[in-house]
Amino acid sequence: MTLEQFALDLLPNPDRRRCGSWQGISFAHRARNLVILGPLVVGDTYLAAALGGKAVEVGYWLPLLSLETLMTQLMRAHREYSLERAIQ
């Protein structure tokens, strides 16, 4: 699965101006988080995996987490007084 294979035209309302800003991996170069949300079956998971794959190809490590998993990890870190370390 690659970013080039992602069919932007299949999205219900693609905002091409905004989409252009994430089509590279500048978020990884700048050490920024990228959250991709969408309704079922629009390709948000595919897009996240493709962007992650592109970042991994150039040497980055990054997790691909569901929102539920991310929130569970953050709530646990908060309870254990390690939230600051968890979000670095």
Contacts in CASP RR format, 6 or more apart in sequence:
PFRMAT RR
TARGET T0000
AUTHOR 0000-0000-0000
METHOD contacts of the structure
MODEL  1
MTLEQFALDLLPNPDRRRCGSWQGISFAHRARNLVILGPLVVGDTYLAAA
LGGKAVEVGYWLPLLSLETLMTQLMRAHREYSLERAIQ
1 46 0 8 1.000
1 49 0 8 1.000
1 50 0 8 1.000
2 50 0 8 1.000
2 54 0 8 1.000
3 23 0 8 1.000
3 24 0 8 1.000
3 47 0 8 1.000
3 50 0 8 1.000
3 51 0 8 1.000
3 54 0 8 1.000
5 50 0 8 1.000
6 43 0 8 1.000
6 46 0 8 1.000
6 47 0 8 1.000
6 50 0 8 1.000
8 14 0 8 1.000
8 16 0 8 1.000
8 19 0 8 1.000
10 42 0 8 1.000
10 43 0 8 1.000
11 42 0 8 1.000
11 43 0 8 1.000
12 42 0 8 1.000
22 34 0 8 1.000
22 51 0 8 1.000
24 51 0 8 1.000
24 54 0 8 1.000
25 51 0 8 1.000
25 52 0 8 1.000
25 54 0 8 1.000
25 55 0 8 1.000
25 58 0 8 1.000
25 60 0 8 1.000
27 33 0 8 1.000
27 34 0 8 1.000
27 51 0 8 1.000
28 52 0 8 1.000
28 55 0 8 1.000
28 58 0 8 1.000
28 60 0 8 1.000
28 62 0 8 1.000
34 48 0 8 1.000
34 51 0 8 1.000
36 44 0 8 1.000
36 47 0 8 1.000
36 48 0 8 1.000
36 51 0 8 1.000
37 44 0 8 1.000
37 67 0 8 1.000
38 44 0 8 1.000
48 64 0 8 1.000
49 64 0 8 1.000
52 60 0 8 1.000
52 62 0 8 1.000
52 64 0 8 1.000
55 62 0 8 1.000
56 62 0 8 1.000
65 73 0 8 1.000
73 86 0 8 1.000
74 83 0 8 1.000
74 86 0 8 1.000
74 87 0 8 1.000
77 83 0 8 1.000
77 85 0 8 1.000
77 86 0 8 1.000
77 87 0 8 1.000
END
